[in-house]
Every structure is written in structure tokens, then in C-alpha cells.
Amino acid sequence: VVATGELADRPGAAAIMLVLHDLMGATYPFGRLDVDALGLANLGGFGGAEVAVLDRARALKRWGLAHADLRGPYRIDLDADAVAPGVAGEVRGALVDRDGRPIGGVVVALAASGHLQDRTVVTDDAGRFRTTAQAIEGPNAFLARATLPSPTPRILAPTRAAAQRIAQPSFADAMGGTAFSLPPSTTTTRPPTTSTPTTSTPTTSTVPSTTTSTTLPPSTTSSVPNSTTSTTVPPSTTSSVPSTTTSTVPTSSVPPGDSSPPAIALPPPAAPQLPVTGSSSAPLALIGLGLVISGGAVVSTARRRDGRWRRRPTV
């Protein structure tokens, strides 16, 4: 009754009176009261609102019979999506009795920490409802509340003499809540990364070139190879090795980086020229031949004298 707002006007109050007597099984001279069987001819004194009274009474009866099995206390199971701050999440709930039976057609009032799309909703036939709410930073609390007729109305009965019983509607509240907490958004600032350039210290190693010159006979050209010795030097240290050169003839320096030294030409030694005697070559040849024959005879005589002459074998 409270959920449908039937207490707001006189036709509503008259409809409630008829429904309560119907559901209690009240009897009159014409028989048991049944709002579904009443007609306009059976009603009087309602100021011309007989049709509205009957329509509301019949609707309330159907609602009451549909919820006749409900048992208190009632409750609201509420749930909400934990979304990021500023994002709209769904809020949903269900209105049920002590045994979990759904209660439909009831207005539910909602409250939340953030912005709600709907402040009031109505439960469907399954007792469910839903809406959306925008989350905020920190705690987010949600509360739902519904007021509906109590399953145990207040009934007054006479104690001194026979009189009509009086039934007064009582009310029952159903409540439910949920909450979640979102930490405040934090921004992590990282210091700029400074890169220190790496300085490379060049290492210089001086490798001497050792050149050896050899005296060659006249009119002979010789190439002298370059003998190179490498020395490992620690970083940032420059070692200089003096070059040693032994030479009996003029030499030429080899520029660094050449694969082979240039050829060295040695001039022939200067020889004194013999004086020209003016004699012809033929007489001189005869004189030389005579000297050779004479020398051979002298050698043969000496060998016979010493007894060392030996006959050579004939081959």
C-alpha cells in the first residue's frame, strides 16, 4: 500500500478498507466480501468515485495475493562495479524477503558518494533494479532503502464488548549497502637521465724501422727489406725507440707505410788505369806461353827429386 502511494487520497483509503476486509474474510448480510464480485450498484456514499475505488481495490488485492508468502525481515542485496575515478559503473541490487523471495513493484531510493544517474528505481517482477554511478577518488559508498508493508499488520480487537476489528497497516524498511575504495591517482616523476660521454684516450706506439745496408760488388743492385719490430705500449704512453743504422755505402730513407724500400745502386770502385806500353798482343802471348811451359818443367823435376812422383791411373 505504501509502495503504491494509495494512502494519498480518499479513493485510495476507501480501496484499502475494502481490500483488508476482503483478505481477512469479512462477512456481511449478503455474504463474504469479495472486491472482484462487487459492482457499482453495491457501492454508495463514495461521492461519485465508485469506479476509481473498485479499480484500486482490485489492484491492491492482486498485489497482496502475489506477496502473501513473504516473510520478514526484508533486505536489499546491493553491488557496484569498482571502476576508476570519473568512470560510470553499474549499480545493481535485488529486493528479497527472509527466504530470498523476490519483491517486485517496490520503489527503492538510492544514495552514493559519486553522481548517480537515478535516485529512485522500481524493482521488476524478479525484485531486481539497476542504474549507473560515477566513481570518485577514495571511498565510494552506496546505499539503497525501500519501505513496504510489513507482513504482520497491526490489528486491534475489542476487549469489553463486541465491536468491529480494526487493522492498521504497519511498515517495514529494507536496506542494503556496498562500498569500494580507489586510491588517489599518483604521478611518478623520474629524474632526467644524463649520459656522460665516454672519452677514448688514443694510444700511440712508435715502431722504429731498422735498415741494414750491405756492400755489394760493383755493378750489382740489391733491395734491402725493411725489418719492423712492434712493441706493446700501455695506454696513454708513447714509447720512442731510437733507430740504429749500419751502412758502408750511401743509403736512402724509407718513408713510413711503403711495403718495400727502393733499390740502392752502388757505384763501382775507382781503379787506376794501366799505362799503355805500345807493344802488340801477339808477342806478349808467346812470352806468356813460354813462361807456363818453363814452370811446368820445374815442377816435374822437383817431384822426381823428392821421390813423390806417382803415376796417374789411366781411366
Buried (B, 14 or more C-beta within 10 A) or exposed (E): BBBBEBEEEEBBBBBBEBBBBBBEEEEEEEEEBEBEEBEEEEBEEBEEBBEBBBEBBBBBBEBBEEBEEBEEEBBBBBEBBEBEBEEBBEBBBBBBBEEEBBBBBBBBEBEBBBEBBBEEBEBBEEBBBBBBBBBBBEEBBBBBBBBBBBBEBEEEEEEEEEEEEEBEBEEBEBBBBBBBEBEEEEEEEEEEEEEEEEEEEEEEBEEBBBBEBEEEEEEEEEEBEBEEEEEEBEEEEEEEEEEEEEEEEEBEEBEEEEEEBEEBEBEEEEEEEEEEEEEEEEEEEEEEEEEEEEEEEEEEEEEEEEEEEEEEEEE
